[in-house]
Amino acid sequence: MRSEFEIKPAEEPDVTRLQSLINASAFQTNGQGQLLPLNKQEIEALVDQGAFYCAWDGINLIGCVSIVEYAGLVELRSLIVSRGYRSQGVGQSLIRTAMEAARSKGYNELLALTNTSAIPLFEATGFKKEPRPPEKLARDCAKCPLLQGGCIEEAVVANL
């Protein structure tokens, strides 16, 4: 049964809940996890920029996504959907929200790094596999806990 949900820009009161949702799925040195951890200040900055979006089922935060601009690129980051809400369209809706946000900022492409199991989700929304850009390697990959053990992510890009 598909749940009803809505996606809204994140607000300051959402920061603590966002941090819990993200860091519960953060990469660990043992290979577990799905995304880069974010500290409270990083989340607050993205919320202040209007670059974080939340999926809600009533009062329950069920997913999130952000867009991050750097070095002339815009990247979809911190995409996560709570386990009980996966395969119900929440992830695709969050991806489409990020795509529209990037388009409204004047970008023609949106980059994402994702684990191989999520490639079909991204392909369903128009992304294609691409080489990982060196800007990403320098900015985030160098501090990822999985760097030494082997990266499990692939780059995907969508034309907007």
VOPA-150365 format. One line per 10 residues: number of its first residue (from 0); for each residue x, y, z of N, C-alpha, C. Coordinates in Angstrom, 3 decimals. Layout:
REM VOPA-150365
NUM = X:Y:Z:X:Y:Z:X:Y:Z  ...
END
This chain:
REM VOPA-150365
0 = 0.836:-1.185:0.000:0.000:0.000:0.000:0.880:1.248:0.000  0.640:2.135:-0.902:1.425:3.362:-1.036:0.965:4.376:0.003  1.937:4.960:0.698:1.607:5.975:1.693:1.504:7.329:1.022  0.810:8.226:1.657:0.747:9.615:1.206:1.897:10.349:1.866  2.612:11.114:1.095:3.725:11.875:1.641:3.807:13.192:0.913  4.494:14.142:1.529:4.736:15.419:0.868:6.192:15.804:1.054  6.703:16.541:0.079:8.088:16.996:0.133:8.074:18.506:0.294  8.841:18.965:1.281:8.913:20.394:1.575:10.366:20.779:1.832  10.707:22.052:1.595:12.048:22.505:1.973:12.242:22.329:3.477  13.437:21.925:3.859:13.743:21.752:5.281:13.766:23.113:5.967
10 = 13.429:23.092:7.243:13.449:24.301:8.066:14.337:24.053:9.275  14.721:25.114:9.946:15.639:25.024:11.094:15.191:23.989:12.137  13.911:23.906:12.494:13.525:22.882:13.483:13.729:21.432:13.025  13.958:21.229:11.736:14.147:19.878:11.195:15.582:19.368:11.318  16.520:20.236:11.672:17.948:19.906:11.614:18.298:18.673:12.443  17.851:18.602:13.680:18.196:17.473:14.545:17.650:16.166:13.979  16.434:16.183:13.471:15.844:14.977:12.887:16.569:14.582:11.602  16.952:15.577:10.803:17.728:15.279:9.594:19.057:14.635:9.951  19.728:15.185:10.950:21.027:14.642:11.348:20.873:13.192:11.810  19.842:12.887:12.554:19.611:11.507:13.008:19.355:10.570:11.832
20 = 18.512:11.014:10.904:18.186:10.181:9.743:19.425:9.915:8.899  20.196:10.960:8.636:21.397:10.824:7.799:22.460:9.981:8.486  22.773:10.304:9.704:23.884:9.629:10.372:23.573:8.190:10.761  22.293:7.842:10.821:21.932:6.435:11.048:22.313:5.573:9.840  22.483:6.208:8.687:22.840:5.491:7.460:24.204:5.900:6.922  25.016:6.524:7.757:26.322:7.033:7.317:27.323:5.902:7.118  28.256:6.134:6.192:29.336:5.178:5.951:30.143:4.962:7.226  30.569:3.710:7.405:31.433:3.340:8.524:32.641:2.599:7.964  33.689:2.546:8.741:34.918:1.904:8.260:34.741:0.411:7.988  33.698:-0.212:8.549:33.464:-1.633:8.306:32.705:-1.894:7.000
30 = 32.464:-0.819:6.223:31.791:-0.978:4.942:30.294:-0.789:4.997  29.739:-0.628:6.167:28.303:-0.414:6.311:27.960:1.037:5.985  26.709:1.277:5.696:26.224:2.629:5.470:25.965:2.929:4.018  25.278:4.075:3.806:24.853:4.441:2.464:25.246:5.849:2.045  25.684:6.695:2.974:26.003:8.060:2.592:27.000:8.706:3.539  27.537:9.847:3.097:28.501:10.567:3.922:27.821:11.142:5.158  28.474:11.044:6.313:27.904:11.660:7.513:27.960:13.179:7.392  27.023:13.849:8.030:27.016:15.310:8.081:26.891:15.746:9.529  27.635:16.795:9.901:27.473:17.320:11.252:26.365:18.372:11.258  25.989:18.792:12.437:24.870:19.721:12.589:25.109:21.017:11.815
40 = 26.337:21.530:11.849:26.641:22.788:11.167:26.506:22.652:9.647  26.914:21.523:9.101:26.774:21.302:7.661:25.304:21.264:7.258  24.495:20.594:8.060:23.062:20.509:7.768:22.421:21.888:7.913  22.762:22.602:8.984:22.203:23.949:9.187:22.526:24.855:8.009  23.759:24.799:7.509:24.157:25.653:6.384:23.322:25.334:5.145  23.119:24.058:4.859:22.315:23.675:3.692:20.854:24.065:3.868  20.333:23.929:5.083:18.956:24.342:5.359:18.833:25.857:5.166  19.792:26.609:5.687:19.781:28.072:5.535:19.829:28.492:4.069  20.513:27.705:3.228:20.621:28.006:1.795:19.382:27.557:1.016  18.455:26.885:1.692:17.288:26.348:1.002:17.630:25.163:0.125
50 = 18.668:24.421:0.498:19.181:23.337:-0.337:18.900:21.948:0.226  18.077:21.845:1.265:17.711:20.553:1.849:16.204:20.395:1.753  15.770:19.181:1.420:14.345:18.900:1.260:13.983:17.666:2.076  12.797:17.706:2.673:12.339:16.621:3.530:11.083:15.984:2.955  10.991:14.674:3.072:9.763:13.946:2.755:9.082:13.625:4.082  7.817:13.961:4.166:7.043:13.788:5.400:5.838:12.907:5.149  5.567:12.027:6.090:4.314:11.294:6.173:3.671:11.786:7.465  2.813:12.775:7.340:2.267:13.421:8.534:3.376:14.133:9.279  3.601:13.724:10.527:4.661:14.343:11.332:5.960:13.543:11.288  5.974:12.460:10.516:7.153:11.596:10.445:8.063:11.980:9.284
60 = 9.325:12.265:9.594:10.339:12.498:8.572:10.706:11.139:7.992  10.435:10.949:6.703:10.638:9.635:6.093:11.743:9.627:5.045  12.294:10.807:4.729:13.365:10.854:3.749:13.869:12.267:3.569  15.009:12.367:2.895:15.578:13.689:2.638:16.525:13.629:1.453  16.850:14.818:0.967:17.826:14.991:-0.103:18.340:16.421:-0.020  19.557:16.638:-0.487:20.089:17.993:-0.571:20.776:18.176:-1.907  20.999:19.445:-2.255:21.850:19.750:-3.387:22.977:20.635:-2.874  24.175:20.352:-3.347:25.372:21.063:-2.896:26.082:21.609:-4.133  26.382:22.898:-4.100:27.073:23.559:-5.205:28.542:23.746:-4.848  29.424:23.402:-5.786:30.861:23.630:-5.608:31.564:23.478:-6.940
70 = 32.611:24.243:-7.123:33.489:24.147:-8.303:32.714:24.116:-9.623  31.618:24.867:-9.689:30.830:24.911:-10.909:29.912:23.719:-11.118  29.831:22.847:-10.136:28.976:21.662:-10.205:27.834:21.789:-9.196  26.798:21.014:-9.406:25.771:20.848:-8.374:25.577:19.342:-8.204  25.574:18.924:-6.947:25.511:17.501:-6.624:24.294:17.202:-5.767  23.614:16.126:-6.110:22.554:15.587:-5.272:23.241:14.789:-4.173  22.919:15.120:-2.912:23.559:14.433:-1.777:22.532:14.085:-0.715  22.963:13.236:0.166:22.193:12.879:1.368:20.792:12.370:1.046  20.677:11.603:-0.031:19.396:10.983:-0.362:19.228:9.744:0.495  18.195:9.758:1.311:17.898:8.585:2.140:16.387:8.526:2.364
80 = 15.854:7.321:2.338:14.448:7.075:2.619:14.383:6.023:3.715  13.559:6.264:4.721:13.396:5.293:5.809:12.967:3.946:5.247  13.472:2.881:5.846:13.247:1.521:5.326:11.777:1.214:5.038  10.890:1.551:5.926:9.471:1.225:5.752:8.797:1.976:4.618  9.476:2.941:4.029:8.890:3.764:2.966:9.575:3.564:1.620  10.506:2.650:1.546:11.210:2.417:0.283:10.293:1.712:-0.708  10.570:1.896:-1.991:9.796:1.304:-3.089:8.361:1.815:-3.115  8.151:3.034:-2.632:6.820:3.644:-2.654:6.830:4.993:-3.377  7.911:5.283:-4.105:7.982:6.510:-4.873:8.613:7.687:-4.147  8.981:7.505:-2.882:9.559:8.608:-2.103:10.921:8.997:-2.667
90 = 11.775:8.024:-2.928:13.105:8.306:-3.459:13.043:9.012:-4.802  12.191:8.526:-5.711:12.056:9.184:-7.012:11.548:10.614:-6.855  10.619:10.833:-5.957:10.098:12.188:-5.732:11.181:13.104:-5.179  12.002:12.592:-4.273:13.097:13.398:-3.737:14.119:13.720:-4.826  14.424:12.745:-5.672:15.364:12.983:-6.779:14.801:14.048:-7.712  13.530:13.945:-8.061:12.923:14.936:-8.956:12.916:16.328:-8.316  12.716:16.398:-7.011:12.774:17.676:-6.299:14.169:18.280:-6.415  15.196:17.462:-6.230:16.575:17.941:-6.350:16.870:18.389:-7.777  16.358:17.659:-8.754:16.564:18.039:-10.150:15.938:19.404:-10.440  14.731:19.606:-9.970:14.054:20.886:-10.192:14.787:22.018:-9.474
100 = 15.273:21.768:-8.276:16.017:22.791:-7.528:17.289:23.175:-8.280  18.002:22.186:-8.808:19.227:22.465:-9.570:18.906:23.231:-10.851  17.847:22.826:-11.522:17.428:23.508:-12.752:17.070:24.967:-12.456  16.370:25.201:-11.356:15.958:26.576:-11.017:17.150:27.460:-10.663  18.272:26.848:-10.312:19.503:27.614:-10.023:20.351:27.813:-11.279  19.852:27.331:-12.424:20.528:27.562:-13.682:21.491:26.475:-14.123  21.497:25.345:-13.447:22.396:24.254:-13.830:21.779:23.419:-14.947  22.644:22.858:-15.774:22.208:21.991:-16.870:22.402:20.514:-16.555  23.189:20.221:-15.509:23.458:18.838:-15.112:23.400:18.728:-13.594  23.032:17.549:-13.139:23.040:17.235:-11.713:23.831:15.951:-11.524
110 = 24.839:16.000:-10.667:25.715:14.878:-10.365:25.236:14.188:-9.093  25.428:12.889:-9.030:25.210:12.148:-7.789:26.204:10.999:-7.735  26.591:10.625:-6.535:27.323:9.383:-6.319:26.386:8.466:-5.555  26.289:7.237:-5.999:25.353:6.317:-5.366:25.924:4.907:-5.388  25.447:4.072:-4.461:25.912:2.689:-4.479:25.253:1.961:-5.645  25.868:0.889:-6.048:25.416:0.207:-7.260:23.975:-0.292:-7.158  23.506:-0.614:-5.978:22.132:-1.110:-5.847:21.099:-0.027:-6.143  21.469:1.247:-6.044:20.528:2.342:-6.301:20.617:2.876:-7.728  21.512:2.339:-8.541:21.652:2.819:-9.920:20.304:2.756:-10.656  19.521:1.672:-10.551:18.230:1.642:-11.266:17.281:2.779:-10.842
120 = 17.287:3.160:-9.592:16.456:4.276:-9.131:16.861:5.559:-9.851  18.152:5.809:-9.938:18.631:7.014:-10.620:18.376:6.937:-12.126  18.592:5.766:-12.721:18.343:5.622:-14.162:16.871:5.862:-14.486  15.972:5.475:-13.589:14.537:5.679:-13.806:14.152:7.158:-13.829  15.021:8.004:-13.284:14.749:9.441:-13.285:15.660:10.185:-14.268  16.316:9.454:-15.172:17.064:10.079:-16.246:18.568:10.201:-16.055  19.116:9.627:-15.001:20.566:9.679:-14.781:21.263:8.602:-15.605  22.520:8.886:-15.951:23.368:7.922:-16.655:24.719:7.849:-15.941  25.346:6.661:-15.992:26.662:6.494:-15.367:27.692:7.379:-16.058  28.569:7.959:-15.270:29.631:8.843:-15.764:30.873:8.619:-14.902
130 = 32.048:9.027:-15.383:33.238:8.982:-14.528:33.079:9.958:-13.355  33.678:9.619:-12.259:33.631:10.481:-11.079:34.473:11.736:-11.328  33.902:12.926:-11.128:34.678:14.144:-11.392:35.771:14.366:-10.345  36.919:14.908:-10.767:38.014:15.135:-9.816:37.644:16.110:-8.700  36.710:17.016:-8.958:36.271:17.947:-7.909:35.638:17.196:-6.744  34.903:16.152:-7.033:34.270:15.340:-5.991:35.327:14.570:-5.209  36.288:14.019:-5.933:37.351:13.271:-5.270:38.082:14.145:-4.254  38.408:15.356:-4.658:39.149:16.260:-3.771:38.291:16.761:-2.623  37.012:16.993:-2.876:36.155:17.634:-1.874:35.662:16.667:-0.802  35.142:15.518:-1.203:34.468:14.631:-0.260:35.077:13.244:-0.146
140 = 35.505:12.672:-1.253:35.980:11.298:-1.232:37.189:11.129:-0.313  38.029:12.128:-0.243:39.238:12.044:0.588:38.916:11.857:2.065  37.740:12.289:2.515:37.398:12.147:3.936:36.377:11.039:4.200  36.066:10.245:3.196:35.104:9.158:3.363:35.746:7.986:4.104  35.044:7.386:5.076:35.594:6.236:5.796:35.856:5.024:4.918  35.242:4.966:3.733:35.426:3.813:2.847:36.584:3.973:1.875  37.264:5.112:1.895:38.321:5.373:0.924:39.386:4.280:0.929  39.864:3.892:2.095:40.932:2.892:2.172:40.457:1.491:1.816  39.209:1.173:2.141:38.693:-0.170:1.898:38.106:-0.365:0.517  37.964:0.705:-0.238:37.399:0.597:-1.578:36.037:1.227:-1.666
150 = 35.918:2.167:-2.545:34.661:2.888:-2.737:33.600:1.957:-3.309  32.366:2.125:-2.837:31.255:1.306:-3.316:30.265:2.131:-4.145  30.677:3.345:-4.505:29.767:4.234:-5.215:30.207:4.477:-6.648  29.197:4.780:-7.478:29.437:5.158:-8.861:28.818:6.518:-9.105  29.409:7.266:-10.031:28.876:8.574:-10.382:27.783:8.412:-11.436  26.727:9.206:-11.269:25.653:9.290:-12.252:25.354:10.775:-12.488  24.943:11.102:-13.704:24.664:12.488:-14.057:23.355:12.534:-14.851  22.550:13.560:-14.545:21.326:13.796:-15.308:21.424:15.126:-16.020  21.024:15.168:-17.269:20.866:16.432:-17.974:19.531:17.019:-17.558  19.541:18.301:-17.229:18.320:18.928:-16.722:17.586:19.704:-17.812
END
